[in-house]
Amino acid sequence: MIEAINGSRARLKAGWDARSQAIPMRQLDLLASLPGVHEPPSRLDQPPWQLVPSALVAASPERRDLGAAWLLLVEAPPEEGVSLEEFTELVAGGDSPAARAACWCWLQQSEQHLFRWRQGRVHPRSLRDLRQLRHDRHRRVLDERRVQHWHGLLSQRTPLIPAELDPAQSQQLQQLLAFAAGEIEELPDPELRRGLQAAHCAAEPGAVRRLLVDLGQWQPHALPSLRSSVWEQGFAPALLEDAEQLLAQAELEQPGDGSRRDLTALRSYTLDDADTEEIDDAVALELLDGGGLRLWVHIADPGRLVASGSPLDLEARRRGSSLYLAAGVVPMFPLPLAVGPFSLRQGQRCAAWSCAVDLAEDGSVARHELVRSWICPTYRLTYGDGDALIDLAPPEEPDLALLQGLLERRRRWRVARGALSMEQSEGRIRCQDDHAELEITDPSPARALVAEAMILTGSVVAAHAAELGLAMPFRGQPVSELPTESELEALPDGPVRHAALRRCLSRGSTSAAVSPHFSLGLPAYVQATSPIRRYADLVAQRQLAATLSGEEPLDATQMGELLEELDPVIREGIQISREDQRHWQQVWFEQHRGEHWPAVFLRWLRPQDRLALVHLEALAMDQAVRAPESCQPGDALTVQVQQVDSLSDLLRLEAR
């Protein structure tokens, strides 16, 4: 009820408690001009101006009367509609403030479709409009039921059958999957966010992944970064058919086979972990006339079968390398090829690239030779087998012990030129039937032999290419300023000292130009010993092959362009491997959350947050932990799990 009008605003009493407030006139609909407006204010609080809810309910029009009024008006709809007074007379059989207010209230209801209230007049809707409105209302009801059903499915957290979802629900499920995988940063659909609220699920990737696991749409150990990647997609059927054709051709003579050197008489050894399937290197020892020793390193030659630019070659380039996960290796080439004719298999005639090296007394390379060859690996050994042969050096099998001596001489030569030796045990989490298992690799003579043989081969290939002016994927590392000798000696030997050294090292890089490699102590270096697993190693072999066959190798510009193409996919693979290992570490700590582990303080990561890097001795791994402020490198600590959630990518360790 209006009490006063001040310009374009009115002061009125509103609501059942008749509170006074001011409101623009344009927001008001005049229901009635009541008598007595000039009477004293005390009279304005008396009936008939003061209405109560019961009066409005009693005066509300009947549905039958409203329908009859619509039929009457729609037959001859007045052009300007009817006034509220006329409408009230029509549906209520009389006019009163209560009846008029009740009719006005009814007209404002969104669910009534018979009439329109427009500019203070009542207009009947056409039959066509009514049908459309009823259709829309029916559709809204169905939509609301669909939404309620979808929210119910989310709330129940039971496995879904995607084929039974309607298109809108399928789209929302895809949004959830993309959000869980980190492909989108937020959920744009407000209806979907309401569904998460109904399921008591926070709009956070970890919580959504947990919901999707309950719905059967996300594997508990699925990697977000692996989703839709080239490794997850697998090999296309056409590529697998190409692989089958190459398998059938493996025993047939290929171009260049006739010029390969026959080294099958050399007793050669492959040394790998027991579960390794892609065997791409072997070592051998040749006794020279006069008692000299020649070291041979044989490298698998997949380029014999896979032509540059072929579909399988382009797919390997897309991958850049094999992908190493806790559950196993995702190969760069189809597995039947990688573990079949590409690998150096015991007792079989295998195509290889062979590097012969004669070492001088100081460990430098006195002579080298690079040839394409045929070899026949004599022994397939595990590292444990190799350690035993090196340690025992039986008279009938002295080769590995002699090779170990040669390569130790070479290692000392590198150390004298600044190479860093930071061997220590390394812990890694493996996945066995969705169970996390700790695997610790300890330094051993056989592992050191293989590592030094591969470094030697890489340095020989690099030096050979540099002499020829041949572009290669050279690996380099800038010179770093290391702690002084006295600073290092003040630190405990082992992980603490190694951490101080690693902190100073610059990141390595790959380029078409020769550059020194600081931590290896080499003037030039090329990774060329894993062509089954690294595409750049295969490229290095092809560059060497071009010099032998008279073909045109890649020049520096072409090599640089290829390396730029490979760089992002290689980095992606490294990131996926790290994320996978981090996830399985979290799973392992979930399985052992009540335990305590001894640790040694390495260095501060963020002192202001008390975040430190420590070495867990029993696990042979470094971890970030929250540590006491007074810690110094080498301090002994005890670490326990504070919080861990592998689905949310969360691990917080506390050190005391």
Order of alpha helices (4+ residues) and beta strands (2+ residues): beta-beta-beta-alpha-alpha-alpha-beta-alpha-alpha-beta-beta-alpha-alpha-alpha-alpha-alpha-alpha-beta-beta-beta-beta-alpha-beta-beta-alpha-beta-beta-beta-alpha-alpha-beta-beta-alpha-beta-alpha-alpha-beta-alpha-alpha-beta-beta-beta-beta-beta
